[in-house]
């Protein structure tokens, strides 16, 4: 009885905190008219005018909680590369095991050690191993919709493609792949916080289910190693300074699944969405499918899947005349930085021929630059190339519907027609 009463008190406290935060957010948006709060509440609407206003307000704006935010490209790049900033406070306690995100929540030296263990499996040298897999997978998905004349890009291509690649990378058995993807989608939905007590419960159930599934796969690979990343990581376990701690294996797998899925799904959706909005650019790829790589880069700049990240200052410092105190967070607004007119000519124009597209920050920068960038870019390039080759008359079959942000931006639906 006492345990039940404790659970009810905990649930009531969580609910009060959640909805109290929503009330405070509404006040920040509608009464105080704080632009950062407006960005956080933008939902599925266009965030880029808000980024413009934040940038016009100065190098930094103050958030309702007293921290900082910037959409200035040069400042964002400097902070992402500056070793005076990290992804967690110095000496922070380890995260809750069910939500540990490995490299994404580690400062050096742990981050450096873990990245060195993972990077070889995601290097450019390994990309050739995945090229044939990606081409076959995209071909199968396009074959599946060829007779219909219409389809939704998201469930037909953008969502299942990275799942197939991640499953192959990690060595996940086919029968577990779909379940694992569902767990990853649920965990990814909590990136900006919990929407409700029910959402929090569902996320925790998914987190625990993912742990159990990964533990099962890890045991399989211990008994029967393969040529996958989990087997390679198991081979590097130990207590040495450069080795992998056994407790770190599941968080690494979770991080690769969630980050790889979210980024690539939204990269593909945003790219197709932008190309359909710019028929002249789609026609350019149809005429020259080799431009698919440029389309991936321009889409990453124009409509970044990851719209922002955060860094905390380890010391009292100053950037662009702004004092930043020790322990203060800076919200690095990647989506806004990638449309900064000081860094990109005519930044609100989607242009495959631009010469400055490779300076985008869609995959972050510095030591936390996305370790899976090469394979995400490869998936996007092959998918767009094959779409242009096989469906040159691709066009909208209805309006796209965007997901609510602020952290991740991408479509929920992109209905298209061809033929």
Residue, then its C-alpha position, 0 to 999 in steps of 0.5 A: x500500500x505504501x509503495x503504491x502511495x509513493x508511486x502516485x505521489x511521484x506521478x503527481x509530482x511529475x505531472x505537476x512539473x510537466x504542465x507547470x513547464x508548459x504554463x511557463x513556456x506559454x508566458x515566455x512566448x506570449x507575454x515576455x515574447x522571448x524569441x528563443x521560447x518562440x522557437x521552442x514552441x514553433x511546432x510544425x511551422x517554419x522556424x527560419x523567420x525566428x532564427x533570423x530575428x534571433x540573429x538580428x538581435x545580436x551575437x547571442x540572445x538570453x533564454x528564459x532560463x538565463x542561458x544563451x543561444x546563438x544563430x551566428x554561423x561563425x560563433x556556432x562553429x567556434x563554440x562547437x570546436x572550442x575545448x572550453x565547452x563540453x556536452x556535460x558539466x565537468x564531473x557530472x554523474x553518469x546518466x540514467x542507464x536506460x537513457x545513456x547516449x554514450x558519445x553524445x553525453x561524454x566529454x574527453x577523455x571518455x569521448x575520445x576513447x569511445x570514438x576511437x573504438x567506433x570510428x573504424x567501423x564507420x570510416x570511408x574505407x568501409x563505405x564500399x561494404x555498404x554501397x551494394x546493400x544500400x543500392x539493393x535496398x533502395x531498389x527493392x523499396x522502389x520496386x514495391x511502389x512501382x505499380x502504384x503510381x503514388x506513395x509516401x516517401x517516408x514509410x516507403x523509403x526514408x524510414x526503412x532504409x536507415x533501419x536496414x543499414x543500421x541492422x546490418x552495421x550492428x548485426x541485428x537479426x532480421x526478426x528483431x530489426x523492426x522491433x528495435x526500430x520501433x524502440x528507437x523511434x520512441x526514444x527519439x521522440x523524447x529528445x525535446x522532453x516528454x509530452x505527457x505522463x503517458x509519453x514518459x511511460x511509453x519511452x521508459x518501456x521502449x528504453x527497457x525493451x531496447x536494453x533487453x534486445x541489445x543484451x540478447x544480441x550481444x550474448x549471441x555475438x559473444x557466442x558467435x562473432x560476425x563481421x558486424x560492429x557489435x562483434x568488433x566492440x566485444x573484441x575490444x572489451x577490457x579494463x585497460x585505458x583504451x578498452x571498452x567497458x562492458x557496461x558501455x556496450x549497450x549505450x553505444x549501440x543505442x546511440x548509433x541506432x537512434x542517431x543514425x535513424x533520426x538523422x538519415x530519415x529526416x535527411x531523406x525526407x527534407x531532401x525530397x521535400x526541398x527538391x519537390x519545392x524546387x522543380x528546376x533543381x529536381x530537373x538538374x538531378x534528373x539530367x545529371x544524377x551525379x548531382x545527388x551528392x550536392x543535393x544531400x549537402x544543400x538539403x543538410x544546409x537548407x533544412x538541417x535534420x538536427x536543428x540545435x545542440x548545446x554546449x556548457x562552458x567549463x570556465x568564465x570566458x567571453x565570445x564576441x563580446x559576450x561574457x559566458x560564465x562557468x556552467x552556463x549553457x549555450x544553445x547552438x542553433x544549427x538550423x539558423x547558423x546554416x542560413x546565416x547570410x554572413x556564411x552563405x550567399x542568398x541562404x534562403x535559396x535552395x541551390x545545388x550549384x552553390x559553392x559554399x554548401x560544404x561549410x554547413x554545421x548539420x553534423x556539428x563540428x569539432x570533436x563531436x562531429x557526427x561519427x556516422x556522417x559518411x554513411x548517412x551521406x551515402x544513403x542519401x546520395x544513393x537514394x536521391x540518385x536512384x529516385x532521379x533515375x527511376x522516377x524522373x517525373x516525381x511530383x507531389x501527390x498532396x501536401x507534406x506534413x512536418x513533425x513538431x520540433x524544436x530539436x529535430x526537423x523533418x516530414x511525417x508525410x511526403x506523398x508523391x506521384x510518378x508516371 
